[in-house]
């Protein structure tokens, strides 16, 4: 056992753990970070980064039709999956090396191995005891296996399979509620796979405003992707012609034959952490924390996927929480996490980007609601880019005009949503947003127009 006592020990080197360690070190702390696998966590190695890389390929390929309409000769275009994989692997490796370089630059001690709590103030790694004053748990999530007959068949895979395979399946069924599946569906479709997307929810992105989710669903169906909602998998069996999936959709049963079934379901990685040794046993599906990222034990903080249900697994939320946890652990002025300003992004074509309350949630919270919408099809830049499905929608309360939610669908809205986040964080009103001068011609002009529409004063809308 070392005599060193670290001000902060971070357990997990992913999207939340790395910024937590760096921020604590910036504040003068003696910091160690423990990671059992690759630095960068799920997001960098098997999640956000590779899936966004896939989504960008889908976006470029999907834009070729618009290019042809604009007079570009795009004949002879081919897709090379091996080249795509090579670039992706190189990109992730470069990012991973960058993370390690940043930790070293801040003099954060890197400890490779699986960490386990062995009592207050102590973490064991490969037989060594690491002592801490404050601990930040950032171990992320793990794959969950649904209780369905046949789930152990080799043709039933997680999204990890798509990042490792040398060739993509010709026929694939994607099943689950994760937004990632929507991005993957488009990627596989563009690379020539026949794709069926099924969810047990009432629709894709069922928690979002109806106007947003229905526009995305229509766009995906127009692209040739089959979507089934309120679906259940009843049975799986392997036969000569492929994997037979007995699917029940809205009381009707049907068997679909595919090469792979991709299941995506994740839950907090709590197993084997030794939580009971510090009084955090029996926490349920994920760790409970307050808005300072503290657990029930004062000097133990938790961030990211380990603290949330699957539908709230966002890397940017983990990163923000990591910095807040580090600042509180280091005794900085009390910092609190605001879940209202965490954006929900889907890198599909068109993209979806939402932040804050939906109209339904705002009404349930007791607000008298005003809603304004500006279709991108009536925006000059949107017309140029053929944004027929695009929309910017604002949800506000009536008394003061405070903006409660911003909801968008369209190409590039993942970048635009930052303006909505700032509007909410700065507590702007509809009137203040309506008066802002946005550049022309851009898609962002639709933000103030949606604000004006909510007030009944649109300029460019009928």
DAMO-V834237 format. One record per residue. N is the residue number from 0. RES is the residue in one small letter. PHI is phi in whole degrees, -180 to 180 (* if undefined). D_CENTER is the distance of its C-alpha to the mean C-alpha in Angstrom with 1 decimal. Layout:
n res phi d_center
N RES PHI D_CENTER
N RES PHI D_CENTER
This chain:
n res phi d_center
0 x * 39.0
1 x -78 38.5
2 x -79 40.1
3 x -71 37.1
4 x -115 35.1
5 x -83 31.7
6 x -64 30.6
7 x -139 27.0
8 x -114 25.8
9 x -108 22.1
10 x -102 21.3
11 x 124 18.3
12 x -110 17.6
13 x -104 13.8
14 x -62 11.4
15 x -95 13.1
16 x -66 16.5
17 x -65 17.5
18 x -63 17.3
19 x -63 19.0
20 x -65 21.8
21 x -65 22.3
22 x -65 22.5
23 x -63 25.0
24 x -68 27.0
25 x -60 27.2
26 x -87 28.7
27 x 91 31.4
28 x -81 30.2
29 x -87 31.1
30 x -128 27.8
31 x -130 26.9
32 x -127 23.7
33 x -115 23.7
34 x -141 21.6
35 x -85 22.6
36 x -119 20.8
37 x -87 19.4
38 x -68 18.3
39 x 106 14.8
40 x 65 13.5
41 x -60 11.0
42 x -55 8.7
43 x -74 11.8
44 x -93 13.9
45 x -140 12.2
46 x -135 8.5
47 x -51 6.8
48 x -67 10.4
49 x -63 12.3
50 x -72 10.1
51 x -68 10.2
52 x -63 13.8
53 x -61 14.3
54 x -63 13.0
55 x -68 15.5
56 x -62 18.2
57 x -61 17.6
58 x -63 17.8
59 x -63 21.0
60 x -65 22.6
61 x -68 21.9
62 x -78 23.5
63 x -62 26.7
64 x -63 28.0
65 x -67 27.9
66 x -60 29.6
67 x -63 32.3
68 x -64 32.8
69 x -85 33.2
70 x 105 35.9
71 x -84 34.1
72 x -85 35.5
73 x -112 32.6
74 x -70 34.7
75 x 84 34.4
76 x -74 30.7
77 x -131 29.5
78 x -110 26.4
79 x -115 26.8
80 x -67 24.2
81 x -63 25.9
82 x -65 25.7
83 x -58 22.0
84 x -62 21.5
85 x -61 23.9
86 x -64 22.1
87 x -63 18.7
88 x -63 20.4
89 x -66 22.2
90 x -63 19.3
91 x -66 17.4
92 x -61 20.8
93 x -63 21.5
94 x -64 18.4
95 x -62 19.2
96 x -64 22.7
97 x -65 21.7
98 x -61 19.9
99 x -63 23.1
100 x -62 25.3
101 x -67 23.7
102 x -65 24.2
103 x -63 27.7
104 x -61 28.5
105 x -88 27.8
106 x 60 29.9
107 x -81 27.3
108 x -75 28.8
109 x -97 26.6
110 x -118 27.4
111 x -92 26.4
112 x 148 26.5
113 x -86 25.3
114 x -94 25.9
115 x -141 27.3
116 x -71 28.6
117 x -130 32.4
118 x 117 33.4
119 x -59 33.0
120 x 81 32.4
121 x -139 32.2
122 x -127 29.8
123 x -101 31.2
124 x -135 30.1
125 x 52 32.4
126 x 87 35.3
127 x -91 35.0
128 x -103 34.4
129 x -107 32.3
130 x -99 33.2
131 x -142 31.1
132 x -93 31.6
133 x -136 27.9
134 x -125 25.1
135 x -117 21.4
136 x -87 19.6
137 x -143 16.3
138 x -87 16.5
139 x 73 13.0
140 x -124 12.8
141 x -131 15.0
142 x -72 15.5
143 x -112 17.4
144 x -107 20.2
145 x -61 21.0
146 x -85 24.8
147 x -129 25.9
148 x -57 29.1
149 x 95 28.6
150 x -64 25.2
151 x -84 27.0
152 x -64 27.9
153 x -67 26.9
154 x -84 25.5
155 x -96 22.8
156 x -131 19.9
157 x -97 16.3
158 x -67 14.1
159 x -56 15.9
160 x -58 18.9
161 x -68 17.7
162 x -90 17.3
163 x -116 20.8
164 x -69 22.9
165 x -85 25.6
166 x -143 25.6
167 x -86 23.3
168 x -68 24.4
169 x -76 26.5
170 x -129 25.5
171 x -143 22.2
172 x -111 20.9
173 x -103 17.1
174 x -130 16.9
175 x 151 14.3
176 x -111 12.1
177 x -68 8.6
178 x -58 7.2
179 x -55 7.3
180 x -63 11.0
181 x -67 11.6
182 x -65 10.9
183 x -66 13.0
184 x -58 15.6
185 x -67 16.4
186 x -61 16.6
187 x -63 18.9
188 x -61 20.9
189 x -67 21.6
190 x -92 22.8
191 x 96 25.2
192 x -80 23.8
193 x -85 24.7
194 x -115 21.5
195 x -118 21.4
196 x -112 18.2
197 x -125 18.9
198 x -137 17.3
199 x -86 19.1
200 x -78 17.8
201 x -72 20.1
202 x -168 18.0
203 x -69 14.7
204 x 49 12.3
205 x -62 15.2
206 x -83 14.2
207 x -90 14.2
208 x -56 17.5
209 x -58 19.7
210 x -61 20.5
211 x -75 16.9
212 x -68 16.1
213 x -71 19.7
214 x -67 19.7
215 x -66 16.7
216 x -60 18.4
217 x -64 21.7
218 x -63 20.5
219 x -68 19.1
220 x -65 22.4
221 x -64 24.4
222 x -79 22.9
223 x 103 24.3
224 x -99 21.4
225 x -77 22.6
226 x -126 20.5
227 x -123 21.8
228 x -107 20.8
229 x 50 22.3
230 x -104 22.7
231 x -136 23.8
232 x -95 24.7
233 x -95 28.2
234 x -162 29.4
235 x -132 28.9
236 x -150 31.7
237 x -97 32.4
238 x -130 35.2
239 x -58 36.8
240 x -89 34.9
241 x 137 31.5
242 x -89 29.2
243 x -92 30.3
244 x -115 27.8
245 x -84 29.4
246 x -112 27.0
247 x -107 27.9
248 x -125 26.6
249 x 51 28.1
250 x 75 31.1
251 x -107 31.8
252 x -99 31.7
253 x -152 31.4
254 x -104 31.1
255 x -112 28.9
256 x -111 29.6
257 x -135 26.9
258 x -88 26.7
259 x -144 23.4
260 x -110 21.4
261 x -101 17.7
262 x -105 16.4
263 x -132 12.9
264 x -147 13.2
265 x -132 12.4
266 x -144 14.0
267 x -56 15.0
268 x -86 17.1
269 x -100 20.2
270 x -64 22.9
271 x 74 25.5
272 x -88 24.6
273 x 73 27.9
274 x -62 26.7
275 x -65 29.9
276 x -72 31.9
277 x -119 30.6
278 x 86 30.7
279 x -114 27.1
280 x -73 27.8
281 x 64 27.1
282 x -81 23.9
283 x 98 22.5
284 x -72 19.1
285 x -153 17.5
286 x -74 19.2
287 x -89 20.3
288 x -135 20.3
289 x -96 21.7
290 x -75 20.4
291 x -94 21.8
292 x 74 19.5
293 x -84 22.8
294 x -85 23.4
295 x -68 26.8
296 x -103 28.3
297 x -52 28.9
298 x -97 28.3
299 x -119 25.2
300 x -110 21.8
301 x -143 18.4
302 x -142 14.9
303 x 76 11.3
304 x -62 10.5
305 x -70 14.3
306 x -114 14.7
307 x -141 12.4
308 x -71 12.2
309 x -55 9.6
310 x -68 8.5
311 x -116 7.7
312 x -83 5.9
313 x -127 4.1
314 x -64 6.2
315 x -67 8.0
316 x -69 9.0
317 x -64 10.3
318 x -63 12.1
319 x -62 13.6
320 x -64 14.7
321 x -63 16.2
322 x -68 18.4
323 x -65 19.5
324 x -61 20.4
325 x -63 22.3
326 x -66 24.2
327 x -68 25.2
328 x -63 26.3
329 x -88 28.4
330 x 79 30.1
331 x -70 28.9
332 x -50 29.1
333 x -55 27.1
334 x -113 23.4
335 x -126 21.2
336 x -90 17.5
337 x -112 17.0
338 x -67 14.1
339 x -62 15.3
340 x -101 14.1
341 x -92 10.4
342 x -75 8.9
343 x -112 6.7
344 x -118 6.2
345 x -130 7.2
346 x -89 9.2
347 x -92 12.0
348 x -124 15.6
349 x -75 16.0
350 x -74 12.6
351 x -122 11.4
352 x -144 10.7
353 x -136 11.6
354 x -146 12.6
355 x 83 15.2
356 x -81 17.3
357 x -78 17.9
358 x -60 21.6
359 x -64 22.0
360 x -66 20.5
361 x -65 22.6
362 x -67 25.7
363 x -63 25.1
364 x -78 24.9
365 x 98 28.4
366 x -81 27.9
367 x -84 30.2
368 x -101 27.6
369 x -119 28.0
370 x -125 25.7
371 x -128 26.1
372 x -135 24.7
373 x -131 25.4
374 x -68 24.9
375 x -69 24.2
376 x -68 26.9
377 x -109 29.3
378 x -100 28.0
379 x -53 30.2
380 x -67 27.4
381 x -63 25.6
382 x -66 28.9
383 x -60 29.2
384 x -92 25.8
385 x 54 26.5
386 x -86 23.6
387 x -66 25.1
388 x -97 22.0
389 x -72 20.7
390 x -160 20.7
391 x -118 20.2
392 x -129 20.7
393 x -114 21.5
394 x -116 22.1
395 x -139 24.8
396 x -97 27.4
397 x -76 31.0
398 x -61 33.1
399 x -110 31.8
400 x 79 29.3
401 x -66 26.4
402 x -80 23.1
403 x -104 20.9
404 x -161 18.0
405 x -129 17.1
406 x -133 15.7
407 x -138 15.7
408 x -138 15.8
409 x 151 17.3
410 x -67 17.3
411 x 86 16.2
412 x -72 14.8
413 x -63 11.6
414 x -82 14.4
415 x -66 16.4
416 x -63 14.1
417 x -58 15.2
418 x -67 18.6
419 x -67 17.6
420 x -61 16.0
421 x -63 19.3
422 x -59 21.4
423 x -73 20.1
424 x -66 20.3
425 x -88 23.8
426 x 57 24.7
427 x -69 25.9
428 x -99 27.9
429 x -57 28.0
430 x -64 31.3
431 x -65 30.1
432 x -68 27.2
433 x -63 29.7
434 x -84 32.1
435 x -68 29.7
436 x -96 30.7
437 x -96 28.0
438 x -67 29.0
439 x -123 30.4
440 x -92 29.6
441 x -140 25.8
442 x -65 23.1
443 x -64 22.6
444 x -58 26.1
445 x -73 24.7
446 x -65 23.2
447 x -65 26.8
448 x -68 28.1
449 x -64 25.8
450 x -65 27.1
451 x -65 30.6
452 x -64 30.1
453 x -64 29.1
454 x -87 32.3
455 x 80 34.3
456 x -127 35.1
457 x -68 33.3
458 x -98 34.9
459 x -108 33.6
460 x -111 32.8
461 x -68 35.6
